[in-house]
């Protein structure tokens, strides 16, 4: 069995997979704000769910910069130098534990779910914050695995600021006083599309991906702003730089755990 953990800014999702990709177990709980409490609660749930099963590998996704399995910095959770693999060691017998960035893993899932797998894909999750994953030929791009698109510095309202500070789900709620699901106004969605476009206008000329996949809670409502976003990008991109195909994530809220599964499959195949 493959065990996956998607750690989000507000909630954590645990899922158990067979090696053929069938989800057999799912459990969700609020993400504790402190690393100690997170480890304690995660250990409790993993033990309760899987202690009687043969677990081959555990993959944990965290929303931050991951280097050598250590969360160097998780912006929205304010976790720093958190070695979650070491903290969870032995939780399910001898099952090895791997850790990676949540957006990298979500991007991996979305690219691998396509036929054919795209040569280059930029995955952007827009939820509490904004995260990114660059996937090349169905693998997390090793040279760009530490990319933090949400921290890109772009101009908005005459001020240079981080993209996620004005275009994330949290920023949208703070600005309009509503969650995305409750926003019906076409004018508001056009304004949101403009906010989202600012980061892409900086990223597309540099990366020139074949496609952009948008996930996360704002990705769930992609059809409400897709046309506006495509129109803004097409108008403002230089003529010689093509507009990438814009796609909604196939699993906007579950892409990360699917990515954990693909990541685990690759590790098991190479071992």
Secondary structure, 3 states (H helix, E strand, C coil): CEEEEEECCCEEEEEEECCCCCEEEEEEEECCCCHHHHHHHHHHHHHHHHCCCCCCEEEEEECCEEECCEEEEECCCCEEEECHHHHHCCCCCCCEEEEEEHHHHHHHHHHHCCCCCCCEEEEEEECCCEEEEEEECCEECCCCCCCCHHHCEEEECCEEEECHHHHCHHHHHHHHCCCHHHCCCHHHHHHHHHHHHHHHHHHHHHHCCCEEEEEHHHHCCHHHCHHHHHHHHHHHCCCCCCCCEEEECCCCCCHHHHHHHHHHHHHHHHC
